[in-house]
Amino acid sequence: RWDERLLIVEDGSCRLADGTLAGVTLPLLEGARRLAAWSGEPGRAIAAATVLPRRVLGDQRDVRALLLGRPLAETLRWHGQDEGQLHWQAAA
């Protein structure tokens, strides 16, 4: 349930009971990987999944400030930007 509405998840999409599209079930980082492959711009795809949502929510800190003091276990390391196959793993 989302607020008081029933959500139906089928075939990777999320719909309200009346059939209205309410979202997708694709994980955010998988979406970033696909965007990088499609656009050929992995740096922008990574930003779209990490930094830009923070900007929309009002956090204007630069990337260095976002990472400073954060435990390594809470960060991701991105690989494959040069080969066009974007992958990530926990940094620690």
PyMOL Python script that loads the backbone (N, CA, C, O; Angstrom):
from pymol import cmd

cmd.read_pdbstr("""\
ATOM      1  N   ARG A   1       0.837  -1.199   0.000  1.00  0.00           N
ATOM      2  CA  ARG A   1       0.000   0.000   0.000  1.00  0.00           C
ATOM      3  C   ARG A   1       0.870   1.245   0.000  1.00  0.00           C
ATOM      4  O   ARG A   1       1.955   1.276   0.581  1.00  0.00           O
ATOM      5  N   TRP A   2       0.366   2.255  -0.661  1.00  0.00           N
ATOM      6  CA  TRP A   2       0.994   3.570  -0.674  1.00  0.00           C
ATOM      7  C   TRP A   2      -0.099   4.536  -0.298  1.00  0.00           C
ATOM      8  O   TRP A   2      -1.123   4.573  -0.980  1.00  0.00           O
ATOM      9  N   ASP A   3       0.057   5.302   0.724  1.00  0.00           N
ATOM     10  CA  ASP A   3      -0.993   6.053   1.405  1.00  0.00           C
ATOM     11  C   ASP A   3      -2.151   5.084   1.599  1.00  0.00           C
ATOM     12  O   ASP A   3      -1.975   4.099   2.314  1.00  0.00           O
ATOM     13  N   GLU A   4      -3.301   5.294   1.021  1.00  0.00           N
ATOM     14  CA  GLU A   4      -4.420   4.361   1.190  1.00  0.00           C
ATOM     15  C   GLU A   4      -4.736   3.587  -0.082  1.00  0.00           C
ATOM     16  O   GLU A   4      -5.731   2.866  -0.140  1.00  0.00           O
ATOM     17  N   ARG A   5      -3.894   3.734  -1.102  1.00  0.00           N
ATOM     18  CA  ARG A   5      -4.168   3.071  -2.378  1.00  0.00           C
ATOM     19  C   ARG A   5      -3.403   1.761  -2.491  1.00  0.00           C
ATOM     20  O   ARG A   5      -2.262   1.644  -2.041  1.00  0.00           O
ATOM     21  N   LEU A   6      -4.044   0.796  -3.090  1.00  0.00           N
ATOM     22  CA  LEU A   6      -3.436  -0.502  -3.324  1.00  0.00           C
ATOM     23  C   LEU A   6      -2.555  -0.423  -4.559  1.00  0.00           C
ATOM     24  O   LEU A   6      -2.976   0.100  -5.591  1.00  0.00           O
ATOM     25  N   LEU A   7      -1.336  -0.938  -4.461  1.00  0.00           N
ATOM     26  CA  LEU A   7      -0.417  -0.990  -5.596  1.00  0.00           C
ATOM     27  C   LEU A   7      -0.303  -2.426  -6.078  1.00  0.00           C
ATOM     28  O   LEU A   7      -0.191  -3.354  -5.277  1.00  0.00           O
ATOM     29  N   ILE A   8      -0.333  -2.602  -7.394  1.00  0.00           N
ATOM     30  CA  ILE A   8      -0.208  -3.926  -7.993  1.00  0.00           C
ATOM     31  C   ILE A   8       1.092  -3.955  -8.790  1.00  0.00           C
ATOM     32  O   ILE A   8       1.279  -3.154  -9.706  1.00  0.00           O
ATOM     33  N   VAL A   9       1.986  -4.872  -8.446  1.00  0.00           N
ATOM     34  CA  VAL A   9       3.279  -4.987  -9.124  1.00  0.00           C
ATOM     35  C   VAL A   9       3.246  -6.229 -10.004  1.00  0.00           C
ATOM     36  O   VAL A   9       3.075  -7.349  -9.522  1.00  0.00           O
ATOM     37  N   GLU A  10       3.414  -6.005 -11.315  1.00  0.00           N
ATOM     38  CA  GLU A  10       3.444  -7.096 -12.291  1.00  0.00           C
ATOM     39  C   GLU A  10       4.379  -6.728 -13.425  1.00  0.00           C
ATOM     40  O   GLU A  10       4.379  -5.590 -13.894  1.00  0.00           O
ATOM     41  N   ASP A  11       5.172  -7.683 -13.864  1.00  0.00           N
ATOM     42  CA  ASP A  11       6.029  -7.508 -15.037  1.00  0.00           C
ATOM     43  C   ASP A  11       6.900  -6.254 -14.969  1.00  0.00           C
ATOM     44  O   ASP A  11       7.106  -5.587 -15.983  1.00  0.00           O
ATOM     45  N   GLY A  12       7.406  -5.934 -13.789  1.00  0.00           N
ATOM     46  CA  GLY A  12       8.322  -4.810 -13.645  1.00  0.00           C
ATOM     47  C   GLY A  12       7.678  -3.448 -13.548  1.00  0.00           C
ATOM     48  O   GLY A  12       8.382  -2.442 -13.459  1.00  0.00           O
ATOM     49  N   SER A  13       6.351  -3.385 -13.563  1.00  0.00           N
ATOM     50  CA  SER A  13       5.701  -2.086 -13.399  1.00  0.00           C
ATOM     51  C   SER A  13       4.807  -2.116 -12.168  1.00  0.00           C
ATOM     52  O   SER A  13       4.384  -3.174 -11.703  1.00  0.00           O
ATOM     53  N   CYS A  14       4.539  -0.950 -11.670  1.00  0.00           N
ATOM     54  CA  CYS A  14       3.713  -0.782 -10.480  1.00  0.00           C
ATOM     55  C   CYS A  14       2.517   0.074 -10.884  1.00  0.00           C
ATOM     56  O   CYS A  14       2.684   1.183 -11.393  1.00  0.00           O
ATOM     57  N   ARG A  15       1.313  -0.442 -10.655  1.00  0.00           N
ATOM     58  CA  ARG A  15       0.101   0.272 -11.067  1.00  0.00           C
ATOM     59  C   ARG A  15      -0.886   0.365  -9.915  1.00  0.00           C
ATOM     60  O   ARG A  15      -0.873  -0.450  -8.993  1.00  0.00           O
ATOM     61  N   LEU A  16      -1.741   1.376  -9.992  1.00  0.00           N
ATOM     62  CA  LEU A  16      -2.858   1.474  -9.071  1.00  0.00           C
ATOM     63  C   LEU A  16      -3.912   0.468  -9.506  1.00  0.00           C
ATOM     64  O   LEU A  16      -3.832  -0.080 -10.606  1.00  0.00           O
ATOM     65  N   ALA A  17      -4.888   0.223  -8.664  1.00  0.00           N
ATOM     66  CA  ALA A  17      -5.925  -0.761  -8.972  1.00  0.00           C
ATOM     67  C   ALA A  17      -6.676  -0.426 -10.259  1.00  0.00           C
ATOM     68  O   ALA A  17      -7.175  -1.328 -10.932  1.00  0.00           O
ATOM     69  N   ASP A  18      -6.764   0.868 -10.610  1.00  0.00           N
ATOM     70  CA  ASP A  18      -7.471   1.257 -11.844  1.00  0.00           C
ATOM     71  C   ASP A  18      -6.590   1.168 -13.088  1.00  0.00           C
ATOM     72  O   ASP A  18      -7.035   1.512 -14.183  1.00  0.00           O
ATOM     73  N   GLY A  19      -5.334   0.706 -12.932  1.00  0.00           N
ATOM     74  CA  GLY A  19      -4.435   0.551 -14.068  1.00  0.00           C
ATOM     75  C   GLY A  19      -3.487   1.711 -14.287  1.00  0.00           C
ATOM     76  O   GLY A  19      -2.602   1.624 -15.138  1.00  0.00           O
ATOM     77  N   THR A  20      -3.643   2.794 -13.546  1.00  0.00           N
ATOM     78  CA  THR A  20      -2.765   3.951 -13.683  1.00  0.00           C
ATOM     79  C   THR A  20      -1.338   3.577 -13.289  1.00  0.00           C
ATOM     80  O   THR A  20      -1.114   2.975 -12.238  1.00  0.00           O
ATOM     81  N   LEU A  21      -0.379   3.936 -14.136  1.00  0.00           N
ATOM     82  CA  LEU A  21       1.021   3.648 -13.847  1.00  0.00           C
ATOM     83  C   LEU A  21       1.456   4.430 -12.609  1.00  0.00           C
ATOM     84  O   LEU A  21       1.261   5.643 -12.534  1.00  0.00           O
ATOM     85  N   ALA A  22       2.045   3.733 -11.642  1.00  0.00           N
ATOM     86  CA  ALA A  22       2.472   4.362 -10.395  1.00  0.00           C
ATOM     87  C   ALA A  22       3.975   4.262 -10.187  1.00  0.00           C
ATOM     88  O   ALA A  22       4.486   4.763  -9.185  1.00  0.00           O
ATOM     89  N   GLY A  23       4.693   3.630 -11.101  1.00  0.00           N
ATOM     90  CA  GLY A  23       6.136   3.526 -10.966  1.00  0.00           C
ATOM     91  C   GLY A  23       6.665   2.256 -11.591  1.00  0.00           C
ATOM     92  O   GLY A  23       5.929   1.500 -12.225  1.00  0.00           O
ATOM     93  N   VAL A  24       7.948   2.034 -11.404  1.00  0.00           N
ATOM     94  CA  VAL A  24       8.596   0.819 -11.894  1.00  0.00           C
ATOM     95  C   VAL A  24       9.324   0.156 -10.739  1.00  0.00           C
ATOM     96  O   VAL A  24       9.528   0.765  -9.689  1.00  0.00           O
ATOM     97  N   THR A  25       9.708  -1.075 -10.935  1.00  0.00           N
ATOM     98  CA  THR A  25      10.392  -1.807  -9.870  1.00  0.00           C
ATOM     99  C   THR A  25      11.880  -1.962 -10.143  1.00  0.00           C
ATOM    100  O   THR A  25      12.563  -2.707  -9.441  1.00  0.00           O
ATOM    101  N   LEU A  26      12.383  -1.276 -11.143  1.00  0.00           N
ATOM    102  CA  LEU A  26      13.803  -1.327 -11.481  1.00  0.00           C
ATOM    103  C   LEU A  26      14.612  -0.634 -10.383  1.00  0.00           C
ATOM    104  O   LEU A  26      14.339   0.523 -10.064  1.00  0.00           O
ATOM    105  N   PRO A  27      15.594  -1.311  -9.803  1.00  0.00           N
ATOM    106  CA  PRO A  27      16.427  -0.663  -8.787  1.00  0.00           C
ATOM    107  C   PRO A  27      17.177   0.543  -9.368  1.00  0.00           C
ATOM    108  O   PRO A  27      17.569   0.532 -10.535  1.00  0.00           O
ATOM    109  N   LEU A  28      17.370   1.554  -8.569  1.00  0.00           N
ATOM    110  CA  LEU A  28      17.992   2.797  -9.017  1.00  0.00           C
ATOM    111  C   LEU A  28      19.361   2.573  -9.661  1.00  0.00           C
ATOM    112  O   LEU A  28      19.639   3.127 -10.725  1.00  0.00           O
ATOM    113  N   LEU A  29      20.204   1.782  -9.039  1.00  0.00           N
ATOM    114  CA  LEU A  29      21.549   1.601  -9.579  1.00  0.00           C
ATOM    115  C   LEU A  29      21.536   0.813 -10.888  1.00  0.00           C
ATOM    116  O   LEU A  29      22.396   1.026 -11.743  1.00  0.00           O
ATOM    117  N   GLU A  30      20.581  -0.086 -11.055  1.00  0.00           N
ATOM    118  CA  GLU A  30      20.436  -0.777 -12.336  1.00  0.00           C
ATOM    119  C   GLU A  30      19.982   0.219 -13.404  1.00  0.00           C
ATOM    120  O   GLU A  30      20.416   0.144 -14.553  1.00  0.00           O
ATOM    121  N   GLY A  31      19.117   1.142 -13.025  1.00  0.00           N
ATOM    122  CA  GLY A  31      18.716   2.194 -13.956  1.00  0.00           C
ATOM    123  C   GLY A  31      19.902   3.046 -14.376  1.00  0.00           C
ATOM    124  O   GLY A  31      20.008   3.438 -15.539  1.00  0.00           O
ATOM    125  N   ALA A  32      20.797   3.336 -13.434  1.00  0.00           N
ATOM    126  CA  ALA A  32      22.002   4.113 -13.760  1.00  0.00           C
ATOM    127  C   ALA A  32      22.887   3.343 -14.729  1.00  0.00           C
ATOM    128  O   ALA A  32      23.440   3.923 -15.663  1.00  0.00           O
ATOM    129  N   ARG A  33      23.021   2.048 -14.513  1.00  0.00           N
ATOM    130  CA  ARG A  33      23.829   1.219 -15.408  1.00  0.00           C
ATOM    131  C   ARG A  33      23.256   1.237 -16.824  1.00  0.00           C
ATOM    132  O   ARG A  33      23.994   1.382 -17.798  1.00  0.00           O
ATOM    133  N   ARG A  34      21.949   1.090 -16.929  1.00  0.00           N
ATOM    134  CA  ARG A  34      21.303   1.097 -18.248  1.00  0.00           C
ATOM    135  C   ARG A  34      21.406   2.463 -18.914  1.00  0.00           C
ATOM    136  O   ARG A  34      21.636   2.554 -20.120  1.00  0.00           O
ATOM    137  N   LEU A  35      21.235   3.525 -18.127  1.00  0.00           N
ATOM    138  CA  LEU A  35      21.361   4.872 -18.681  1.00  0.00           C
ATOM    139  C   LEU A  35      22.771   5.111 -19.208  1.00  0.00           C
ATOM    140  O   LEU A  35      22.943   5.720 -20.263  1.00  0.00           O
ATOM    141  N   ALA A  36      23.777   4.638 -18.483  1.00  0.00           N
ATOM    142  CA  ALA A  36      25.168   4.794 -18.927  1.00  0.00           C
ATOM    143  C   ALA A  36      25.396   4.078 -20.250  1.00  0.00           C
ATOM    144  O   ALA A  36      26.041   4.617 -21.148  1.00  0.00           O
ATOM    145  N   ALA A  37      24.869   2.869 -20.371  1.00  0.00           N
ATOM    146  CA  ALA A  37      25.041   2.110 -21.613  1.00  0.00           C
ATOM    147  C   ALA A  37      24.306   2.782 -22.770  1.00  0.00           C
ATOM    148  O   ALA A  37      24.824   2.850 -23.885  1.00  0.00           O
ATOM    149  N   TRP A  38      23.120   3.269 -22.506  1.00  0.00           N
ATOM    150  CA  TRP A  38      22.297   3.891 -23.550  1.00  0.00           C
ATOM    151  C   TRP A  38      22.858   5.234 -24.001  1.00  0.00           C
ATOM    152  O   TRP A  38      22.900   5.530 -25.195  1.00  0.00           O
ATOM    153  N   SER A  39      23.290   6.043 -23.035  1.00  0.00           N
ATOM    154  CA  SER A  39      23.718   7.411 -23.345  1.00  0.00           C
ATOM    155  C   SER A  39      25.188   7.506 -23.727  1.00  0.00           C
ATOM    156  O   SER A  39      25.591   8.440 -24.421  1.00  0.00           O
ATOM    157  N   GLY A  40      25.993   6.544 -23.278  1.00  0.00           N
ATOM    158  CA  GLY A  40      27.429   6.636 -23.490  1.00  0.00           C
ATOM    159  C   GLY A  40      28.092   7.647 -22.572  1.00  0.00           C
ATOM    160  O   GLY A  40      29.245   8.019 -22.791  1.00  0.00           O
ATOM    161  N   GLU A  41      27.377   8.099 -21.541  1.00  0.00           N
ATOM    162  CA  GLU A  41      27.909   9.082 -20.593  1.00  0.00           C
ATOM    163  C   GLU A  41      27.794   8.546 -19.168  1.00  0.00           C
ATOM    164  O   GLU A  41      26.904   8.957 -18.423  1.00  0.00           O
ATOM    165  N   PRO A  42      28.681   7.636 -18.782  1.00  0.00           N
ATOM    166  CA  PRO A  42      28.577   7.029 -17.460  1.00  0.00           C
ATOM    167  C   PRO A  42      28.693   8.016 -16.307  1.00  0.00           C
ATOM    168  O   PRO A  42      28.039   7.835 -15.279  1.00  0.00           O
ATOM    169  N   GLY A  43      29.500   9.044 -16.452  1.00  0.00           N
ATOM    170  CA  GLY A  43      29.617  10.032 -15.377  1.00  0.00           C
ATOM    171  C   GLY A  43      28.294  10.716 -15.086  1.00  0.00           C
ATOM    172  O   GLY A  43      27.939  10.939 -13.929  1.00  0.00           O
ATOM    173  N   ARG A  44      27.572  11.046 -16.136  1.00  0.00           N
ATOM    174  CA  ARG A  44      26.259  11.676 -15.950  1.00  0.00           C
ATOM    175  C   ARG A  44      25.241  10.689 -15.390  1.00  0.00           C
ATOM    176  O   ARG A  44      24.378  11.065 -14.596  1.00  0.00           O
ATOM    177  N   ALA A  45      25.342   9.430 -15.800  1.00  0.00           N
ATOM    178  CA  ALA A  45      24.430   8.414 -15.272  1.00  0.00           C
ATOM    179  C   ALA A  45      24.660   8.213 -13.775  1.00  0.00           C
ATOM    180  O   ALA A  45      23.706   8.084 -13.008  1.00  0.00           O
ATOM    181  N   ILE A  46      25.924   8.185 -13.363  1.00  0.00           N
ATOM    182  CA  ILE A  46      26.241   8.055 -11.940  1.00  0.00           C
ATOM    183  C   ILE A  46      25.703   9.260 -11.173  1.00  0.00           C
ATOM    184  O   ILE A  46      25.107   9.101 -10.107  1.00  0.00           O
ATOM    185  N   ALA A  47      25.908  10.453 -11.705  1.00  0.00           N
ATOM    186  CA  ALA A  47      25.398  11.664 -11.049  1.00  0.00           C
ATOM    187  C   ALA A  47      23.878  11.626 -10.944  1.00  0.00           C
ATOM    188  O   ALA A  47      23.318  12.035  -9.927  1.00  0.00           O
ATOM    189  N   ALA A  48      23.207  11.142 -11.983  1.00  0.00           N
ATOM    190  CA  ALA A  48      21.745  11.079 -11.973  1.00  0.00           C
ATOM    191  C   ALA A  48      21.220  10.171 -10.870  1.00  0.00           C
ATOM    192  O   ALA A  48      20.120  10.383 -10.360  1.00  0.00           O
ATOM    193  N   ALA A  49      21.999   9.164 -10.501  1.00  0.00           N
ATOM    194  CA  ALA A  49      21.566   8.226  -9.472  1.00  0.00           C
ATOM    195  C   ALA A  49      22.048   8.593  -8.078  1.00  0.00           C
ATOM    196  O   ALA A  49      21.553   8.043  -7.095  1.00  0.00           O
ATOM    197  N   THR A  50      22.994   9.502  -7.971  1.00  0.00           N
ATOM    198  CA  THR A  50      23.615   9.757  -6.674  1.00  0.00           C
ATOM    199  C   THR A  50      23.521  11.215  -6.236  1.00  0.00           C
ATOM    200  O   THR A  50      22.875  11.520  -5.233  1.00  0.00           O
ATOM    201  N   VAL A  51      24.145  12.099  -6.963  1.00  0.00           N
ATOM    202  CA  VAL A  51      24.254  13.498  -6.553  1.00  0.00           C
ATOM    203  C   VAL A  51      22.991  14.298  -6.881  1.00  0.00           C
ATOM    204  O   VAL A  51      22.514  15.071  -6.050  1.00  0.00           O
ATOM    205  N   LEU A  52      22.456  14.119  -8.073  1.00  0.00           N
ATOM    206  CA  LEU A  52      21.330  14.951  -8.504  1.00  0.00           C
ATOM    207  C   LEU A  52      20.068  14.794  -7.649  1.00  0.00           C
ATOM    208  O   LEU A  52      19.393  15.794  -7.405  1.00  0.00           O
ATOM    209  N   PRO A  53      19.716  13.587  -7.182  1.00  0.00           N
ATOM    210  CA  PRO A  53      18.560  13.507  -6.279  1.00  0.00           C
ATOM    211  C   PRO A  53      18.750  14.337  -5.004  1.00  0.00           C
ATOM    212  O   PRO A  53      17.790  14.910  -4.489  1.00  0.00           O
ATOM    213  N   ARG A  54      19.975  14.402  -4.502  1.00  0.00           N
ATOM    214  CA  ARG A  54      20.254  15.241  -3.330  1.00  0.00           C
ATOM    215  C   ARG A  54      20.039  16.719  -3.653  1.00  0.00           C
ATOM    216  O   ARG A  54      19.528  17.477  -2.828  1.00  0.00           O
ATOM    217  N   ARG A  55      20.432  17.116  -4.854  1.00  0.00           N
ATOM    218  CA  ARG A  55      20.236  18.511  -5.273  1.00  0.00           C
ATOM    219  C   ARG A  55      18.748  18.855  -5.299  1.00  0.00           C
ATOM    220  O   ARG A  55      18.336  19.916  -4.829  1.00  0.00           O
ATOM    221  N   VAL A  56      17.951  17.947  -5.854  1.00  0.00           N
ATOM    222  CA  VAL A  56      16.507  18.168  -5.926  1.00  0.00           C
ATOM    223  C   VAL A  56      15.920  18.345  -4.529  1.00  0.00           C
ATOM    224  O   VAL A  56      14.980  19.115  -4.336  1.00  0.00           O
ATOM    225  N   LEU A  57      16.478  17.630  -3.561  1.00  0.00           N
ATOM    226  CA  LEU A  57      15.997  17.727  -2.183  1.00  0.00           C
ATOM    227  C   LEU A  57      16.619  18.884  -1.409  1.00  0.00           C
ATOM    228  O   LEU A  57      16.362  19.047  -0.216  1.00  0.00           O
ATOM    229  N   GLY A  58      17.445  19.693  -2.093  1.00  0.00           N
ATOM    230  CA  GLY A  58      17.977  20.894  -1.474  1.00  0.00           C
ATOM    231  C   GLY A  58      19.388  20.799  -0.932  1.00  0.00           C
ATOM    232  O   GLY A  58      19.900  21.789  -0.410  1.00  0.00           O
ATOM    233  N   ASP A  59      20.038  19.654  -1.032  1.00  0.00           N
ATOM    234  CA  ASP A  59      21.410  19.498  -0.544  1.00  0.00           C
ATOM    235  C   ASP A  59      22.366  20.007  -1.622  1.00  0.00           C
ATOM    236  O   ASP A  59      22.515  19.371  -2.665  1.00  0.00           O
ATOM    237  N   GLN A  60      23.006  21.132  -1.385  1.00  0.00           N
ATOM    238  CA  GLN A  60      23.859  21.761  -2.388  1.00  0.00           C
ATOM    239  C   GLN A  60      25.347  21.489  -2.185  1.00  0.00           C
ATOM    240  O   GLN A  60      26.179  22.096  -2.859  1.00  0.00           O
ATOM    241  N   ARG A  61      25.695  20.584  -1.264  1.00  0.00           N
ATOM    242  CA  ARG A  61      27.109  20.279  -1.040  1.00  0.00           C
ATOM    243  C   ARG A  61      27.718  19.630  -2.278  1.00  0.00           C
ATOM    244  O   ARG A  61      27.041  18.908  -3.011  1.00  0.00           O
ATOM    245  N   ASP A  62      29.014  19.897  -2.503  1.00  0.00           N
ATOM    246  CA  ASP A  62      29.689  19.236  -3.623  1.00  0.00           C
ATOM    247  C   ASP A  62      30.015  17.792  -3.230  1.00  0.00           C
ATOM    248  O   ASP A  62      29.862  17.404  -2.072  1.00  0.00           O
ATOM    249  N   VAL A  63      30.462  17.013  -4.200  1.00  0.00           N
ATOM    250  CA  VAL A  63      30.700  15.586  -3.975  1.00  0.00           C
ATOM    251  C   VAL A  63      31.714  15.364  -2.861  1.00  0.00           C
ATOM    252  O   VAL A  63      31.528  14.477  -2.028  1.00  0.00           O
ATOM    253  N   ARG A  64      32.768  16.145  -2.833  1.00  0.00           N
ATOM    254  CA  ARG A  64      33.782  15.991  -1.780  1.00  0.00           C
ATOM    255  C   ARG A  64      33.156  16.175  -0.397  1.00  0.00           C
ATOM    256  O   ARG A  64      33.430  15.394   0.514  1.00  0.00           O
ATOM    257  N   ALA A  65      32.324  17.195  -0.236  1.00  0.00           N
ATOM    258  CA  ALA A  65      31.682  17.438   1.053  1.00  0.00           C
ATOM    259  C   ALA A  65      30.700  16.318   1.408  1.00  0.00           C
ATOM    260  O   ALA A  65      30.542  15.981   2.582  1.00  0.00           O
ATOM    261  N   LEU A  66      30.045  15.745   0.404  1.00  0.00           N
ATOM    262  CA  LEU A  66      29.123  14.637   0.662  1.00  0.00           C
ATOM    263  C   LEU A  66      29.853  13.403   1.186  1.00  0.00           C
ATOM    264  O   LEU A  66      29.319  12.664   2.013  1.00  0.00           O
ATOM    265  N   LEU A  67      31.071  13.183   0.702  1.00  0.00           N
ATOM    266  CA  LEU A  67      31.819  11.978   1.070  1.00  0.00           C
ATOM    267  C   LEU A  67      32.685  12.146   2.306  1.00  0.00           C
ATOM    268  O   LEU A  67      32.990  11.164   2.982  1.00  0.00           O
ATOM    269  N   LEU A  68      33.087  13.374   2.614  1.00  0.00           N
ATOM    270  CA  LEU A  68      33.990  13.629   3.727  1.00  0.00           C
ATOM    271  C   LEU A  68      33.380  13.147   5.043  1.00  0.00           C
ATOM    272  O   LEU A  68      32.299  13.586   5.433  1.00  0.00           O
ATOM    273  N   GLY A  69      34.077  12.248   5.714  1.00  0.00           N
ATOM    274  CA  GLY A  69      33.633  11.742   7.008  1.00  0.00           C
ATOM    275  C   GLY A  69      32.651  10.587   6.932  1.00  0.00           C
ATOM    276  O   GLY A  69      32.296  10.019   7.965  1.00  0.00           O
ATOM    277  N   ARG A  70      32.207  10.228   5.748  1.00  0.00           N
ATOM    278  CA  ARG A  70      31.264   9.120   5.599  1.00  0.00           C
ATOM    279  C   ARG A  70      32.030   7.804   5.691  1.00  0.00           C
ATOM    280  O   ARG A  70      33.091   7.666   5.083  1.00  0.00           O
ATOM    281  N   PRO A  71      31.508   6.837   6.442  1.00  0.00           N
ATOM    282  CA  PRO A  71      32.180   5.542   6.527  1.00  0.00           C
ATOM    283  C   PRO A  71      32.320   4.911   5.141  1.00  0.00           C
ATOM    284  O   PRO A  71      31.394   4.960   4.331  1.00  0.00           O
ATOM    285  N   LEU A  72      33.472   4.326   4.880  1.00  0.00           N
ATOM    286  CA  LEU A  72      33.739   3.714   3.587  1.00  0.00           C
ATOM    287  C   LEU A  72      32.698   2.648   3.248  1.00  0.00           C
ATOM    288  O   LEU A  72      32.362   2.465   2.078  1.00  0.00           O
ATOM    289  N   ALA A  73      32.190   1.950   4.251  1.00  0.00           N
ATOM    290  CA  ALA A  73      31.205   0.892   4.031  1.00  0.00           C
ATOM    291  C   ALA A  73      29.884   1.433   3.475  1.00  0.00           C
ATOM    292  O   ALA A  73      29.071   0.659   2.969  1.00  0.00           O
ATOM    293  N   GLU A  74      29.661   2.731   3.559  1.00  0.00           N
ATOM    294  CA  GLU A  74      28.424   3.333   3.055  1.00  0.00           C
ATOM    295  C   GLU A  74      28.585   3.925   1.661  1.00  0.00           C
ATOM    296  O   GLU A  74      27.685   4.608   1.173  1.00  0.00           O
ATOM    297  N   THR A  75      29.708   3.674   1.022  1.00  0.00           N
ATOM    298  CA  THR A  75      29.947   4.252  -0.300  1.00  0.00           C
ATOM    299  C   THR A  75      30.055   3.154  -1.354  1.00  0.00           C
ATOM    300  O   THR A  75      30.278   1.986  -1.037  1.00  0.00           O
ATOM    301  N   LEU A  76      29.893   3.552  -2.605  1.00  0.00           N
ATOM    302  CA  LEU A  76      30.022   2.630  -3.736  1.00  0.00           C
ATOM    303  C   LEU A  76      31.238   2.995  -4.556  1.00  0.00           C
ATOM    304  O   LEU A  76      31.609   4.165  -4.657  1.00  0.00           O
ATOM    305  N   ARG A  77      31.849   1.995  -5.135  1.00  0.00           N
ATOM    306  CA  ARG A  77      32.954   2.206  -6.069  1.00  0.00           C
ATOM    307  C   ARG A  77      32.445   1.787  -7.443  1.00  0.00           C
ATOM    308  O   ARG A  77      31.967   0.668  -7.627  1.00  0.00           O
ATOM    309  N   TRP A  78      32.555   2.698  -8.400  1.00  0.00           N
ATOM    310  CA  TRP A  78      32.066   2.453  -9.758  1.00  0.00           C
ATOM    311  C   TRP A  78      33.219   2.015 -10.643  1.00  0.00           C
ATOM    312  O   TRP A  78      34.329   2.535 -10.529  1.00  0.00           O
ATOM    313  N   HIS A  79      32.961   1.066 -11.520  1.00  0.00           N
ATOM    314  CA  HIS A  79      33.965   0.524 -12.441  1.00  0.00           C
ATOM    315  C   HIS A  79      33.377   0.456 -13.843  1.00  0.00           C
ATOM    316  O   HIS A  79      32.159   0.410 -14.018  1.00  0.00           O
ATOM    317  N   GLY A  80      34.253   0.449 -14.833  1.00  0.00           N
ATOM    318  CA  GLY A  80      33.842   0.166 -16.197  1.00  0.00           C
ATOM    319  C   GLY A  80      33.404   1.350 -17.017  1.00  0.00           C
ATOM    320  O   GLY A  80      32.864   1.173 -18.110  1.00  0.00           O
ATOM    321  N   GLN A  81      33.624   2.572 -16.518  1.00  0.00           N
ATOM    322  CA  GLN A  81      33.212   3.740 -17.284  1.00  0.00           C
ATOM    323  C   GLN A  81      33.860   3.754 -18.661  1.00  0.00           C
ATOM    324  O   GLN A  81      33.222   4.146 -19.638  1.00  0.00           O
ATOM    325  N   ASP A  82      35.116   3.332 -18.752  1.00  0.00           N
ATOM    326  CA  ASP A  82      35.839   3.385 -20.025  1.00  0.00           C
ATOM    327  C   ASP A  82      35.391   2.309 -21.005  1.00  0.00           C
ATOM    328  O   ASP A  82      35.453   2.513 -22.217  1.00  0.00           O
ATOM    329  N   GLU A  83      34.941   1.167 -20.494  1.00  0.00           N
ATOM    330  CA  GLU A  83      34.544   0.066 -21.371  1.00  0.00           C
ATOM    331  C   GLU A  83      33.072   0.116 -21.750  1.00  0.00           C
ATOM    332  O   GLU A  83      32.627  -0.672 -22.584  1.00  0.00           O
ATOM    333  N   GLY A  84      32.310   1.026 -21.157  1.00  0.00           N
ATOM    334  CA  GLY A  84      30.890   1.111 -21.448  1.00  0.00           C
ATOM    335  C   GLY A  84      30.043   0.114 -20.677  1.00  0.00           C
ATOM    336  O   GLY A  84      28.844  -0.001 -20.933  1.00  0.00           O
ATOM    337  N   GLN A  85      30.639  -0.608 -19.741  1.00  0.00           N
ATOM    338  CA  GLN A  85      29.914  -1.560 -18.901  1.00  0.00           C
ATOM    339  C   GLN A  85      30.021  -1.102 -17.453  1.00  0.00           C
ATOM    340  O   GLN A  85      30.952  -1.491 -16.747  1.00  0.00           O
ATOM    341  N   LEU A  86      29.103  -0.301 -17.015  1.00  0.00           N
ATOM    342  CA  LEU A  86      29.144   0.282 -15.684  1.00  0.00           C
ATOM    343  C   LEU A  86      28.748  -0.752 -14.633  1.00  0.00           C
ATOM    344  O   LEU A  86      27.716  -1.410 -14.763  1.00  0.00           O
ATOM    345  N   HIS A  87      29.568  -0.893 -13.593  1.00  0.00           N
ATOM    346  CA  HIS A  87      29.308  -1.801 -12.481  1.00  0.00           C
ATOM    347  C   HIS A  87      29.665  -1.075 -11.189  1.00  0.00           C
ATOM    348  O   HIS A  87      30.415  -0.098 -11.207  1.00  0.00           O
ATOM    349  N   TRP A  88      29.138  -1.544 -10.092  1.00  0.00           N
ATOM    350  CA  TRP A  88      29.443  -0.952  -8.797  1.00  0.00           C
ATOM    351  C   TRP A  88      29.642  -2.065  -7.787  1.00  0.00           C
ATOM    352  O   TRP A  88      29.213  -3.202  -7.983  1.00  0.00           O
ATOM    353  N   GLN A  89      30.305  -1.701  -6.705  1.00  0.00           N
ATOM    354  CA  GLN A  89      30.467  -2.606  -5.570  1.00  0.00           C
ATOM    355  C   GLN A  89      30.645  -1.750  -4.334  1.00  0.00           C
ATOM    356  O   GLN A  89      31.017  -0.580  -4.421  1.00  0.00           O
ATOM    357  N   ALA A  90      30.376  -2.343  -3.183  1.00  0.00           N
ATOM    358  CA  ALA A  90      30.618  -1.626  -1.938  1.00  0.00           C
ATOM    359  C   ALA A  90      32.106  -1.322  -1.852  1.00  0.00           C
ATOM    360  O   ALA A  90      32.936  -2.173  -2.169  1.00  0.00           O
ATOM    361  N   ALA A  91      32.440  -0.120  -1.428  1.00  0.00           N
ATOM    362  CA  ALA A  91      33.843   0.302  -1.389  1.00  0.00           C
ATOM    363  C   ALA A  91      34.632  -0.436  -0.320  1.00  0.00           C
ATOM    364  O   ALA A  91      35.851  -0.568  -0.432  1.00  0.00           O
ATOM    365  N   ALA A  92      33.963  -0.912   0.703  1.00  0.00           N
ATOM    366  CA  ALA A  92      34.674  -1.630   1.774  1.00  0.00           C
ATOM    367  C   ALA A  92      34.111  -3.018   1.943  1.00  0.00           C
ATOM    368  O   ALA A  92      34.579  -3.774   2.795  1.00  0.00           O
TER     369      ALA A  92
END
""", "prot")
cmd.dss("prot")
cmd.show_as("cartoon", "prot")
cmd.util.cbc("prot")
cmd.orient("prot")
